[in-house]
Amino acid sequence: MAGPALHFDLRPGAKPDAARIAVAVDKRYEPGGYGYEPDRRGGEFLFSAAVPEGNYRVTVRLGDRHAASHTSVKAESRRLMLRSITTKPGQYVTASFVVNVRTAALEPPPANAPGGTAVRLKPREAGSFTWDDKLTLEFLGDPQVASIDIEAVTVPTVFLAGDSTVTDQRAEPAASWGQMLPALFGPDIAIANHAELGETLKSFVTELRFDKLLALARPGDWLMIQFGHNDQKAEWPQTYADPAVTYPAWLRTYIAEARRRGMHPVLVTSPERRNFANGRIKPSLLDYAEAMRKVAREDQVPLIDLQPATIALYEALGPEQAPRLFNDGGKDRTHHNNAGAWLLARAVAAGMAQAVPDLAAHLYPDARVFDPAHPALDTLSIAPSIAASDVRPAGS
């Protein structure tokens, strides 16, 4: 159940009135309330407000009477919402976006029925803004924030099911395309990223992540499905999925469960790994990409073919420049940084415009076209989060 609308005035010295809650600059967040998180970096900050799970339209008024500002906004675990909004002294810009909030709780199953009362989270997810009972916003750059409005909203939701190449990576410099996707959509749709590190088609079910996703879904929502990186690991016998038999069968299970609830399934082939040989990418996911294409054809499911788009992107940059898109200073060949995640999100959006026009209608117009063979890497800038650098293996 959604909570009441919240209206905050963040201007220094603001006085409370009937319309807005004045937030003192030293107001710390306390459970069940609102306020600033302890993490700060210069003028950058995080602000949280306790809300029930659901979709919320957030409207921010950026600017100041006397100071210029340059602001990017992220939500929850570093989901990019607004990118590089600039104001001059005395100028204000108002912008809106939709944030999906969820907890790990599940409705208890009937007596003697299998299941659980919560998603089986990994230790790394402890303390994550993704799974708590509040909406958290991160203001980056040189922000001047006059006000924040948070209001529950009923809009279509795009659910993402996948692995670490899709998930909301918690800390710099890692990033994935799923957490960049919200910035490409207008404020009339929500992105609910349920992807997680190390997931497979099987484990996403056994950890009750798919149960949680389906419990929140409504007719008319979308389900984007991207698995493969971990499903192909034969050394993981409990979750290995053979590309000829098991993998397509599991894809069809997801498709059937989505359709049974009136959702629109969309398949996404996995991004390729950055393994060059003689200046060309040596594919490692061909069997899984082709298996997904076959399922898409036979079951008439829209397909966003991200695998060849990433090959084109990496080869366009070449073995010397392509590492600039990857985590851990390019040492990681699978997981991306902010720049790489942004370009992959652009490729996903462009594929959406071709394969899923009804969903692409919610994209900003300039997000519907992208040529991975001609990336503008030198002009690309994504504000890094306050979250501390984490160069540990990001998982798949």
N, C-alpha and C positions, 0 to 999 in steps of 0.2 A: 504494500500500500504506500503510495507516494505521500510525502509530507507537504506541509504548507509552503507557499512561496517565501523565499528569503531575499531580502534586499539590504545590501551592505554599503555603507559609505566609508571609503578608505582614505579620504582626504585627511591629512594631518590637522588636528584641532576641530574636526567636524563635530557638530552638535547633534544629539539624537532628536528625532522628530517622529511623527506618527507614520511616516512613509518608509524610513530607513533606520537601520541599526548602525550607529556610529561605532567604528572599530578603532580602539586606541592602538598606537603603533607598537605597544608592548603587550598586546593581548595575545596570550598563548592559547593554542588549541587545547581544550579539555574534552574528554569523552562525553558525547551527547550534545556538544555545543558547537562553537565556531572559534576561529582565530588562526594565528600564524603558527606554522610548524617551526621547530627550532633551527632547521637548516637554512642558512642564508649565505649569500656570496655577494659582497658589495651591496648594491641596491636590488639584487635579485632575491626572490622569496617564494615560499609556498604558503598557500592559504587553504584551510579546510573547513568544511561545514558538515555536520552529521545529518545524513538523510537516509531513508529506507532505500533498498535496492530498486532500480528502475531507470528510466531515461529522463534526463533533465536538460532543458534548454538553459544555457548559461549566456548571459549578456554582459559584456564588459564595456565600460566607458574608459577609454585610454586617453591620457593627455593631462596637461597642467597649465595653469594660468601663466606661469613664469618660466617653465622649463620645457625643453624639447624632450622627446622620448623615442625609443626604438624598442619595440616589444614583440616577443614571441610568447605564445602561451601553450603549455602542455597540460595534460590532465591525467589523473591517476598515475599509473606507472609510465610516465614519459610519452603519452600519446600526443602527437603533435596536433594542435587544434588551429592555431593561428600562427602565421609565419611572417615576421619582419614588417610590422605595422609602425610607420613613422609619423610623428606629429611635431609640429612647430610650437613654440611658446604661444599659449592662448588658443591652440587648436585642439579639438577633441574628435575622436573617432569611436563610434559605437559598433561593436561586432558581436555576432551570436554564433553559437555552435552547440551541438548536443553531446552530452557525456553520458555514457552508460555506467551505472554503478551496480555492483553485485557483492554478495557475500558467498561463503562456501556452503551455507546451510541448505539442506534438502528437506522436503516434507518427509517425515518418517514413513517407511513402508508399512503396510498392514501387518498384523501379527503373523509370525512364521514365514513372512515373505522375504526373499533375498533383497539386498540393497544396503542402504546406509542413510545416515542423517546428515552427512556432509561430504563434500568432495575430498578425496584423499590427496591432500596437498603434499608437495615435496618440502623438505626442510628449507630449501632456498626461498620458498614462497612465504615463509614466516615473516610477518611485519610488512608485507607488500601492500601498497596502496590499492592494488587490484582487488583484494579480497576483504577489505575492511568495511566498516559501516559508515563511511564518510565520503564526500566528494572532495578531492584535492586538486588544486590548480597550482601550476608552477609558472611564474612570470619571469622571463629571461630577457637578457639584453640590458637596456637601460630603461626599465619600465616606470611609467607614471600611471597608476591605476586609481581612477576617481571612484568607481563604483562597480559592484558585482551583483547581478540579479540571478537567482537560481529558482527555476520553476519546473515542476513535473510536467512532462509532455508525453502525449501518445503519438508516436511516429513509427514508421517501419524500422525494423532492426536488421542489420546485416551481421550475422554471427560468423566468426572465423574459427575453424577447427583445423589445427595443424601443429607443427613442431617449432623448433627454435628459430627457423628462418621466417616465421610468421609472428611469433610471440611478442609481447611487450617486454623487451629486455629492460632490466631494472637499472642498470648503471652504465655510464660511459666507459669505453667508447663504443660498446656494442649497441646495435639497433637492428630492427627487422621491419619488413615492409608493412606488416599489419599495424604497427604503431604510427606509421606515417600516413596511412590511408585516410584517417578522419579529416585531415587538413584539405583533402581534395574534394570533399563533399560539402554541400550547402547545409544550412541549419534545419533541414527538414527530414533528417534520417540519422539513425544512431549506428555506430560501429561497436560491436561487442566482441572483443578479441579474447577467445577462450583458449587459444593456442598456448603450448607450453614446451619447455625444453625437454628433449628426449622422448617426446610422444610418438606413438604409432597408432595406426587404426585400432589395434587391439587394446593397448594400454589406455587410450583415451576413453574407452568404454569401461574397462575394469577399474579405473580410478574414479569413476562416476562423473567424469567431466562431461561426457555426452548426455548423461541424465540431467545434469544441471542445465546445460544448454537447452535441451528439449523442454524442460520444465518452464523455462522463461519464454519460449518461442510462442508466437501467435500466427494465425493464418495471414499470409501475405508477407511474412518475413523471409529473409534470404539466408541460405547456409552455403558458405564458401568452404570447400574441402581441399586441403593440400597436405598430403602425406607422401612419404617415399624415402626420405633420407635415412630414417631409422628402420623402416619396414624392410629395407633391403639387407639389414645386418643379420646374416645367418648365424653369427656368433651370439646373437640374442635369441635363443631358441623359443622362449616363451612368447615373443612378439614378432618373430620373423614372419613375413608374408610373401609367399612365392608370387612373382609377377604374372605367371600364367594362370594360376588357379585361385590362391587364397586372397591375393591383393584385390583383384576385381570383385570377388565375392563380398569382401568387406566394404568396398566402395558402394556396392549395390545395397548393402544393408543400411548405410548412412542415407542413401538416396531414398530408400523406401520409408525410413523413419521420418525423414523430412516431409516427403509428400503426404504421408498419412496425417500430418498435422497442418497441411495446407501451406507449407513452406516451399520456397523455390530453391532447389539445389543448384549449385554451380561448382564445377570441378576446376582445379588450378594445378597444372603440372609444376613439379618442384623446380626451384632455381638450380642451375647447374653449379657444380663446384669449380673453383678456379684452378684447373690443372692444365697447364699449357704443354704442348709438344710441337716443336717446330713452328711456333707462332700461332698455333691453332688450339682451341680447347679440345681436350680429350674427354668426351662425355662419360659420365659414370652412372647416369640414371635413364638411359635410353629405354630399357625394358619396361620400367615403371611408367615413363611418360607415354610410351606407346600403348601400354595396357589401359591407362586412363583415357587416352583418345578413343580406344575401341569401346570402352564402356560408355563414353559420351555419345558416340555415334549410335550404338545399339539401343541405349536407353533414352535417347533424345534429351540429353542434359547439356546445357551450355558449357563450353570449355574455354577457359583463359589459358593459353599456351605459354606459360612463363619460361619454360626451359629453353626453347630456341631464342627467346628474347634476351635472356641472360647471356647466352653464348654470343649473340651479336654484340651485346654491350661490352663484354670482356675483350672480345677480339678487336672491336673498334678502338679500345684503349691500348691493347697490346700488353705483353707480359711485364713491361716496365711501369706502365701507368695504372693498370687494373688493380694492383694492390691498394691503391688509394681509396678503394671502395670498401675495404675489408677491416674487420676487427683486429685489435692487437697490432696496430701498425702494419697491417698487411701479412702478418705471419699466419693468421687464420685464413684458410682457403674456402671456407664454407659460410661463415657468418660475417655480416656486414657492419659497417659503421653508419653514422647518420647519412652521409652522402650516398653510400651504396643503397641503404634502405629507402631513401627518397626516390632514387632512380628506379628501383624495383617497383615501388608503389606507383610511380608514373606508368611503368610498363603494364602493371595490373589494371590500372584505370583505362589505359588505351585499349587493352584487350577486352575489357568490360564494354567499352563503347562499341566494339565490333560484335561481341557475342551475346551481350545482355543489355540491349538498349533500354529496356524499362528501368533497370537499376541505374544505368549510366545517365539517365535523365536527371538524377539527383546530384551528379558531379558538377563542379564548376566547369563552364564551357572550355576553358583553356587546359583543363585536366584530361580532356577526352582524346587528345592527340599527343603521341610521343614516338620518336624514332630512336630505338636503342642503338642503332648504328651511328648516330651522330649526337652523343651526349655532350651537354655544355657543362663539363665538370669544373672549369675554371671560374664560372660565375655562380657556382652552387655554394650556398652557405646555410647551414642549419644550426641554430643556437644550441650549444651543449648544455645538458642538464646540470643542476647543482649536485646531483648524486655522484658520489666519489667514483673515481676511475676503478674499473674492475676488468683486468685483462686475463682473468682466469678463463679456461675453455668455456665457451658459451653454450656448449651442448648442442645436440641436434634435435 
